[in-house]
C-alpha cells in the first residue's frame, strides 16, 4: 500500500490529535510526518502515514476516519499520496 495523506479540519477542541493518533496506532498505521496549526480557533492537521502494516484496506481506514471526524466535529479525509499530489498540482 502506498503512503497516505490524512487531513483533519474543523473547530478546535480537546482530544482531536489523540483520537486520530490512537486510531492509527491501534490499526498499525505508522505516522511518517505530521503538521498541525490552530488559527482563529480552527484546527488544521496534515499527516503523511504508511498503512502497509494495517490489516485494513484504504477504503475501510478512510471510512472509519471519516466516522471519527463526525463524532468529534471535524472533517477527516484520507487519500493515496499520489492522488493527493495530482489533485493539488498547479
N, CA, C and O atoms as CSV, one atom per row, in Angstrom:
chain,resi,resn,atom,element,x,y,z
A,1,UNK,N,N,0.845,-1.177,0.000
A,1,UNK,CA,C,0.000,0.000,0.000
A,1,UNK,C,C,0.891,1.241,0.000
A,1,UNK,O,O,1.882,1.293,0.729
A,2,UNK,N,N,0.547,2.232,-0.807
A,2,UNK,CA,C,1.301,3.480,-0.869
A,2,UNK,C,C,1.053,4.334,0.359
A,2,UNK,O,O,0.144,4.080,1.149
A,3,UNK,N,N,1.883,5.347,0.494
A,3,UNK,CA,C,1.684,6.285,1.598
A,3,UNK,C,C,0.353,7.008,1.404
A,3,UNK,O,O,-0.164,7.123,0.292
A,4,UNK,N,N,-0.179,7.488,2.516
A,4,UNK,CA,C,-1.495,8.120,2.530
A,4,UNK,C,C,-1.398,9.491,3.181
A,4,UNK,O,O,-0.668,9.675,4.155
A,5,UNK,N,N,-2.139,10.451,2.636
A,5,UNK,CA,C,-2.225,11.785,3.220
A,5,UNK,C,C,-3.562,11.887,3.942
A,5,UNK,O,O,-4.618,11.633,3.362
A,6,UNK,N,N,-3.498,12.261,5.213
A,6,UNK,CA,C,-4.709,12.451,6.023
A,6,UNK,C,C,-4.791,13.921,6.394
A,6,UNK,O,O,-3.831,14.498,6.905
A,7,UNK,N,N,-5.953,14.526,6.132
A,7,UNK,CA,C,-6.184,15.909,6.552
A,7,UNK,C,C,-7.326,15.934,7.558
A,7,UNK,O,O,-8.299,15.188,7.447
A,8,UNK,N,N,-7.178,16.815,8.541
A,8,UNK,CA,C,-8.190,16.989,9.581
A,8,UNK,C,C,-8.437,18.491,9.718
A,8,UNK,O,O,-7.510,19.249,10.005
A,9,UNK,N,N,-9.672,18.917,9.516
A,9,UNK,CA,C,-10.015,20.335,9.550
A,9,UNK,C,C,-11.306,20.527,10.327
A,9,UNK,O,O,-12.259,19.769,10.152
A,10,UNK,N,N,-11.340,21.550,11.195
A,10,UNK,CA,C,-12.568,21.864,11.913
A,10,UNK,C,C,-12.305,22.780,13.087
A,10,UNK,O,O,-11.187,23.252,13.293
A,11,UNK,N,N,-13.344,23.018,13.843
A,11,UNK,CA,C,-13.229,23.854,15.040
A,11,UNK,C,C,-12.363,23.123,16.061
A,11,UNK,O,O,-12.520,21.921,16.279
A,12,UNK,N,N,-11.450,23.862,16.682
A,12,UNK,CA,C,-10.530,23.255,17.638
A,12,UNK,C,C,-11.276,22.720,18.855
A,12,UNK,O,O,-12.292,23.273,19.277
A,13,UNK,N,N,-10.750,21.642,19.402
A,13,UNK,CA,C,-11.322,21.038,20.593
A,13,UNK,C,C,-10.329,20.089,21.225
A,13,UNK,O,O,-9.320,19.728,20.619
A,14,UNK,N,N,-10.621,19.694,22.432
A,14,UNK,CA,C,-9.740,18.797,23.177
A,14,UNK,C,C,-9.776,17.391,22.574
A,14,UNK,O,O,-10.849,16.854,22.295
A,15,UNK,N,N,-8.598,16.805,22.377
A,15,UNK,CA,C,-8.504,15.399,22.016
A,15,UNK,C,C,-8.518,15.050,20.545
A,15,UNK,O,O,-8.555,13.867,20.207
A,16,UNK,N,N,-8.491,16.029,19.653
A,16,UNK,CA,C,-8.537,15.717,18.220
A,16,UNK,C,C,-7.319,14.886,17.818
A,16,UNK,O,O,-7.459,13.818,17.222
A,17,UNK,N,N,-6.135,15.378,18.146
A,17,UNK,CA,C,-4.910,14.663,17.779
A,17,UNK,C,C,-4.895,13.291,18.437
A,17,UNK,O,O,-4.545,12.298,17.800
A,18,UNK,N,N,-5.271,13.235,19.701
A,18,UNK,CA,C,-5.267,11.963,20.432
A,18,UNK,C,C,-6.185,10.938,19.778
A,18,UNK,O,O,-5.800,9.779,19.618
A,19,UNK,N,N,-7.397,11.349,19.397
A,19,UNK,CA,C,-8.342,10.413,18.779
A,19,UNK,C,C,-7.805,9.848,17.473
A,19,UNK,O,O,-7.868,8.643,17.232
A,20,UNK,N,N,-7.274,10.737,16.628
A,20,UNK,CA,C,-6.776,10.306,15.324
A,20,UNK,C,C,-5.546,9.413,15.501
A,20,UNK,O,O,-5.456,8.350,14.888
A,21,UNK,N,N,-4.614,9.840,16.327
A,21,UNK,CA,C,-3.382,9.062,16.525
A,21,UNK,C,C,-3.668,7.725,17.199
A,21,UNK,O,O,-3.041,6.719,16.867
A,22,UNK,N,N,-4.603,7.702,18.137
A,22,UNK,CA,C,-4.963,6.442,18.792
A,22,UNK,C,C,-5.543,5.459,17.772
A,22,UNK,O,O,-5.208,4.275,17.781
A,23,UNK,N,N,-6.414,5.962,16.895
A,23,UNK,CA,C,-6.987,5.104,15.852
A,23,UNK,C,C,-5.881,4.547,14.949
A,23,UNK,O,O,-5.848,3.350,14.663
A,24,UNK,N,N,-4.983,5.425,14.507
A,24,UNK,CA,C,-3.915,4.988,13.615
A,24,UNK,C,C,-3.025,3.946,14.292
A,24,UNK,O,O,-2.692,2.926,13.689
A,25,UNK,N,N,-2.645,4.199,15.527
A,25,UNK,CA,C,-1.788,3.253,16.255
A,25,UNK,C,C,-2.472,1.901,16.437
A,25,UNK,O,O,-1.842,0.856,16.276
A,26,UNK,N,N,-3.750,1.923,16.770
A,26,UNK,CA,C,-4.458,0.666,17.001
A,26,UNK,C,C,-4.646,-0.139,15.710
A,26,UNK,O,O,-4.933,-1.335,15.750
A,27,UNK,N,N,-4.481,0.532,14.567
A,27,UNK,CA,C,-4.594,-0.146,13.275
A,27,UNK,C,C,-3.244,-0.296,12.574
A,27,UNK,O,O,-3.187,-0.568,11.374
A,28,UNK,N,N,-2.170,-0.120,13.325
A,28,UNK,CA,C,-0.800,-0.315,12.835
A,28,UNK,C,C,-0.470,0.552,11.626
A,28,UNK,O,O,0.184,0.109,10.682
A,29,UNK,N,N,-0.936,1.798,11.676
A,29,UNK,CA,C,-0.617,2.768,10.637
A,29,UNK,C,C,0.470,3.682,11.199
A,29,UNK,O,O,0.270,4.347,12.215
A,30,UNK,N,N,1.622,3.706,10.525
A,30,UNK,CA,C,2.761,4.473,11.007
A,30,UNK,C,C,2.679,5.921,10.528
A,30,UNK,O,O,2.471,6.173,9.341
A,31,UNK,N,N,2.842,6.876,11.452
A,31,UNK,CA,C,2.857,8.294,11.109
A,31,UNK,C,C,4.278,8.655,10.687
A,31,UNK,O,O,5.216,8.520,11.472
A,32,UNK,N,N,4.434,9.113,9.445
A,32,UNK,CA,C,5.741,9.483,8.912
A,32,UNK,C,C,6.030,10.967,9.079
A,32,UNK,O,O,7.175,11.366,9.288
A,33,UNK,N,N,4.982,11.783,8.985
A,33,UNK,CA,C,5.139,13.233,9.103
A,33,UNK,C,C,3.811,13.811,9.572
A,33,UNK,O,O,2.746,13.324,9.194
A,34,UNK,N,N,3.879,14.841,10.388
A,34,UNK,CA,C,2.657,15.456,10.909
A,34,UNK,C,C,2.881,16.950,11.103
A,34,UNK,O,O,3.936,17.378,11.573
A,35,UNK,N,N,1.885,17.724,10.739
A,35,UNK,CA,C,1.916,19.169,10.928
A,35,UNK,C,C,0.520,19.604,11.346
A,35,UNK,O,O,-0.474,19.168,10.766
A,36,UNK,N,N,0.452,20.464,12.355
A,36,UNK,CA,C,-0.863,20.959,12.765
A,36,UNK,C,C,-0.764,22.407,13.195
A,36,UNK,O,O,0.245,22.841,13.750
A,37,UNK,N,N,-1.832,23.150,12.927
A,37,UNK,CA,C,-1.914,24.545,13.347
A,37,UNK,C,C,-3.318,24.825,13.859
A,37,UNK,O,O,-4.283,24.140,13.519
A,38,UNK,N,N,-3.392,25.842,14.677
A,38,UNK,CA,C,-4.687,26.346,15.127
A,38,UNK,C,C,-4.689,27.836,14.815
A,38,UNK,O,O,-3.838,28.585,15.294
A,39,UNK,N,N,-5.642,28.249,14.016
A,39,UNK,CA,C,-5.739,29.639,13.608
A,39,UNK,C,C,-7.151,30.137,13.853
A,39,UNK,O,O,-8.108,29.618,13.278
A,40,UNK,N,N,-7.282,31.139,14.701
A,40,UNK,CA,C,-8.597,31.713,14.961
A,40,UNK,C,C,-9.591,30.700,15.483
A,40,UNK,O,O,-10.785,30.794,15.198
A,41,UNK,N,N,-9.108,29.728,16.249
A,41,UNK,CA,C,-9.994,28.715,16.805
A,41,UNK,C,C,-10.285,27.543,15.885
A,41,UNK,O,O,-11.056,26.650,16.236
A,42,UNK,N,N,-9.671,27.542,14.710
A,42,UNK,CA,C,-9.863,26.436,13.773
A,42,UNK,C,C,-8.615,25.565,13.716
A,42,UNK,O,O,-7.488,26.057,13.657
A,43,UNK,N,N,-8.848,24.268,13.736
A,43,UNK,CA,C,-7.795,23.269,13.774
A,43,UNK,C,C,-7.533,22.742,12.370
A,43,UNK,O,O,-8.470,22.454,11.626
A,44,UNK,N,N,-6.258,22.616,12.009
A,44,UNK,CA,C,-5.876,22.066,10.715
A,44,UNK,C,C,-4.682,21.141,10.925
A,44,UNK,O,O,-3.665,21.560,11.477
A,45,UNK,N,N,-4.797,19.894,10.492
A,45,UNK,CA,C,-3.696,18.947,10.621
A,45,UNK,C,C,-3.537,18.175,9.314
A,45,UNK,O,O,-4.514,17.785,8.674
A,46,UNK,N,N,-2.279,17.969,8.943
A,46,UNK,CA,C,-1.968,17.144,7.776
A,46,UNK,C,C,-0.953,16.104,8.222
A,46,UNK,O,O,0.026,16.417,8.898
A,47,UNK,N,N,-1.204,14.869,7.833
A,47,UNK,CA,C,-0.315,13.767,8.181
A,47,UNK,C,C,0.021,12.981,6.927
A,47,UNK,O,O,-0.811,12.829,6.032
A,48,UNK,N,N,1.242,12.486,6.872
A,48,UNK,CA,C,1.613,11.505,5.864
A,48,UNK,C,C,1.849,10.216,6.643
A,48,UNK,O,O,2.653,10.182,7.575
A,49,UNK,N,N,1.149,9.163,6.257
A,49,UNK,CA,C,1.213,7.913,7.006
A,49,UNK,C,C,1.539,6.750,6.076
A,49,UNK,O,O,1.377,6.831,4.858
A,50,UNK,N,N,2.003,5.669,6.693
A,50,UNK,CA,C,2.291,4.441,5.960
A,50,UNK,C,C,1.391,3.336,6.506
A,50,UNK,O,O,1.631,2.836,7.605
A,51,UNK,N,N,0.358,2.947,5.756
A,51,UNK,CA,C,-0.589,1.942,6.241
A,51,UNK,C,C,-0.232,0.499,5.870
A,51,UNK,O,O,-1.076,-0.389,5.996
A,52,UNK,N,N,0.997,0.249,5.417
A,52,UNK,CA,C,1.325,-1.083,4.880
A,52,UNK,C,C,1.177,-2.211,5.897
A,52,UNK,O,O,0.919,-3.350,5.506
A,53,UNK,N,N,1.332,-1.928,7.187
A,53,UNK,CA,C,1.218,-2.978,8.200
A,53,UNK,C,C,-0.205,-3.161,8.727
A,53,UNK,O,O,-0.461,-4.048,9.541
A,54,UNK,N,N,-1.129,-2.319,8.260
A,54,UNK,CA,C,-2.514,-2.422,8.712
A,54,UNK,C,C,-3.211,-3.602,8.039
A,54,UNK,O,O,-2.952,-3.921,6.879
A,55,UNK,N,N,-4.086,-4.229,8.782
A,55,UNK,CA,C,-4.871,-5.329,8.207
A,55,UNK,C,C,-6.090,-4.802,7.440
A,55,UNK,O,O,-6.790,-5.570,6.779
A,56,UNK,N,N,-6.340,-3.496,7.531
A,56,UNK,CA,C,-7.495,-2.895,6.855
A,56,UNK,C,C,-7.071,-2.258,5.546
A,56,UNK,O,O,-5.963,-1.733,5.428
A,57,UNK,N,N,-7.970,-2.307,4.552
A,57,UNK,CA,C,-7.676,-1.665,3.281
A,57,UNK,C,C,-7.934,-0.156,3.381
A,57,UNK,O,O,-8.505,0.325,4.360
A,58,UNK,N,N,-7.506,0.570,2.360
A,58,UNK,CA,C,-7.609,2.032,2.355
A,58,UNK,C,C,-9.047,2.513,2.467
A,58,UNK,O,O,-9.306,3.496,3.161
A,59,UNK,N,N,-9.984,1.855,1.807
A,59,UNK,CA,C,-11.384,2.274,1.877
A,59,UNK,C,C,-11.927,2.166,3.295
A,59,UNK,O,O,-12.664,3.043,3.746
A,60,UNK,N,N,-11.572,1.107,3.992
A,60,UNK,CA,C,-12.042,0.924,5.371
A,60,UNK,C,C,-11.412,1.953,6.295
A,60,UNK,O,O,-12.104,2.566,7.108
A,61,UNK,N,N,-10.094,2.146,6.175
A,61,UNK,CA,C,-9.418,3.150,7.000
A,61,UNK,C,C,-10.035,4.531,6.777
A,61,UNK,O,O,-10.303,5.259,7.733
A,62,UNK,N,N,-10.255,4.881,5.527
A,62,UNK,CA,C,-10.820,6.186,5.191
A,62,UNK,C,C,-12.223,6.353,5.781
A,62,UNK,O,O,-12.534,7.392,6.362
A,63,UNK,N,N,-13.058,5.344,5.632
A,63,UNK,CA,C,-14.440,5.407,6.146
A,63,UNK,C,C,-14.452,5.512,7.668
A,63,UNK,O,O,-15.230,6.281,8.234
A,64,UNK,N,N,-13.598,4.749,8.325
A,64,UNK,CA,C,-13.561,4.803,9.788
A,64,UNK,C,C,-13.014,6.135,10.292
A,64,UNK,O,O,-13.472,6.647,11.313
A,65,UNK,N,N,-12.037,6.697,9.584
A,65,UNK,CA,C,-11.542,8.024,9.956
A,65,UNK,C,C,-12.625,9.084,9.760
A,65,UNK,O,O,-12.768,9.983,10.589
A,66,UNK,N,N,-13.382,8.985,8.676
A,66,UNK,CA,C,-14.493,9.923,8.460
A,66,UNK,C,C,-15.502,9.831,9.600
A,66,UNK,O,O,-16.009,10.853,10.062
A,67,UNK,N,N,-15.793,8.623,10.051
A,67,UNK,CA,C,-16.728,8.417,11.159
A,67,UNK,C,C,-16.198,9.058,12.441
A,67,UNK,O,O,-16.952,9.705,13.168
A,68,UNK,N,N,-14.917,8.883,12.718
A,68,UNK,CA,C,-14.315,9.515,13.896
A,68,UNK,C,C,-14.450,11.028,13.788
A,68,UNK,O,O,-14.766,11.697,14.771
A,69,UNK,N,N,-14.210,11.570,12.592
A,69,UNK,CA,C,-14.355,13.011,12.379
A,69,UNK,C,C,-15.759,13.495,12.689
A,69,UNK,O,O,-15.934,14.530,13.332
A,70,UNK,N,N,-16.759,12.754,12.235
A,70,UNK,CA,C,-18.144,13.126,12.525
A,70,UNK,C,C,-18.410,13.119,14.027
A,70,UNK,O,O,-19.105,13.994,14.543
A,71,UNK,N,N,-17.859,12.138,14.721
A,71,UNK,CA,C,-18.067,12.027,16.166
A,71,UNK,C,C,-17.430,13.179,16.942
A,71,UNK,O,O,-17.960,13.599,17.970
A,72,UNK,N,N,-16.299,13.691,16.458
A,72,UNK,CA,C,-15.610,14.749,17.202
A,72,UNK,C,C,-15.770,16.131,16.568
A,72,UNK,O,O,-15.193,17.104,17.053
A,73,UNK,N,N,-16.541,16.224,15.498
A,73,UNK,CA,C,-16.878,17.514,14.909
A,73,UNK,C,C,-15.842,18.116,13.980
A,73,UNK,O,O,-15.733,19.338,13.878
A,74,UNK,N,N,-15.077,17.267,13.299
A,74,UNK,CA,C,-14.120,17.737,12.298
A,74,UNK,C,C,-14.306,16.923,11.017
A,74,UNK,O,O,-15.006,15.911,11.004
A,75,UNK,N,N,-13.676,17.380,9.956
A,75,UNK,CA,C,-13.719,16.651,8.688
A,75,UNK,C,C,-12.363,15.968,8.510
A,75,UNK,O,O,-11.323,16.628,8.503
A,76,UNK,N,N,-12.382,14.660,8.370
A,76,UNK,CA,C,-11.153,13.891,8.165
A,76,UNK,C,C,-11.228,13.228,6.798
A,76,UNK,O,O,-12.194,12.533,6.482
A,77,UNK,N,N,-10.192,13.453,5.991
A,77,UNK,CA,C,-10.107,12.828,4.680
A,77,UNK,C,C,-8.775,12.093,4.570
A,77,UNK,O,O,-7.749,12.579,5.044
A,78,UNK,N,N,-8.799,10.933,3.948
A,78,UNK,CA,C,-7.587,10.153,3.708
A,78,UNK,C,C,-7.515,9.822,2.221
A,78,UNK,O,O,-8.473,9.318,1.636
A,79,UNK,N,N,-6.362,10.112,1.623
A,79,UNK,CA,C,-6.176,9.860,0.195
A,79,UNK,C,C,-4.801,9.264,-0.048
A,79,UNK,O,O,-3.846,9.552,0.674
A,80,UNK,N,N,-4.715,8.441,-1.062
A,80,UNK,CA,C,-3.423,7.958,-1.515
A,80,UNK,C,C,-2.555,9.174,-1.844
A,80,UNK,O,O,-3.037,10.133,-2.448
A,81,UNK,N,N,-1.294,9.140,-1.455
A,81,UNK,CA,C,-0.395,10.274,-1.660
A,81,UNK,C,C,-0.284,10.665,-3.135
A,81,UNK,O,O,-0.227,11.853,-3.450
A,82,UNK,N,N,-0.252,9.705,-4.023
A,82,UNK,CA,C,-0.128,10.009,-5.452
A,82,UNK,C,C,-1.350,10.769,-5.960
A,82,UNK,O,O,-1.217,11.711,-6.741
A,83,UNK,N,N,-2.531,10.365,-5.522
A,83,UNK,CA,C,-3.763,11.063,-5.915
A,83,UNK,C,C,-3.781,12.465,-5.327
A,83,UNK,O,O,-4.152,13.421,-6.008
A,84,UNK,N,N,-3.383,12.594,-4.063
A,84,UNK,CA,C,-3.326,13.901,-3.408
A,84,UNK,C,C,-2.395,14.834,-4.184
A,84,UNK,O,O,-2.746,15.986,-4.438
A,85,UNK,N,N,-1.216,14.345,-4.560
A,85,UNK,CA,C,-0.255,15.161,-5.315
A,85,UNK,C,C,-0.841,15.623,-6.640
A,85,UNK,O,O,-0.706,16.793,-7.000
A,86,UNK,N,N,-1.485,14.731,-7.363
A,86,UNK,CA,C,-2.047,15.077,-8.669
A,86,UNK,C,C,-3.165,16.110,-8.512
A,86,UNK,O,O,-3.260,17.049,-9.302
A,87,UNK,N,N,-4.003,15.938,-7.500
A,87,UNK,CA,C,-5.125,16.854,-7.284
A,87,UNK,C,C,-4.665,18.253,-6.866
A,87,UNK,O,O,-5.380,19.229,-7.093
A,88,UNK,N,N,-3.487,18.360,-6.263
A,88,UNK,CA,C,-3.013,19.649,-5.755
A,88,UNK,C,C,-1.872,20.233,-6.576
A,88,UNK,O,O,-1.205,21.172,-6.143
A,89,UNK,N,N,-1.653,19.683,-7.747
A,89,UNK,CA,C,-0.628,20.201,-8.649
A,89,UNK,C,C,-1.190,21.401,-9.391
A,89,UNK,O,O,-2.326,21.377,-9.865
A,90,UNK,N,N,-0.396,22.434,-9.483
A,90,UNK,CA,C,-0.846,23.657,-10.173
A,90,UNK,C,C,-0.264,23.709,-11.563
A,90,UNK,O,O,-0.521,24.657,-12.305
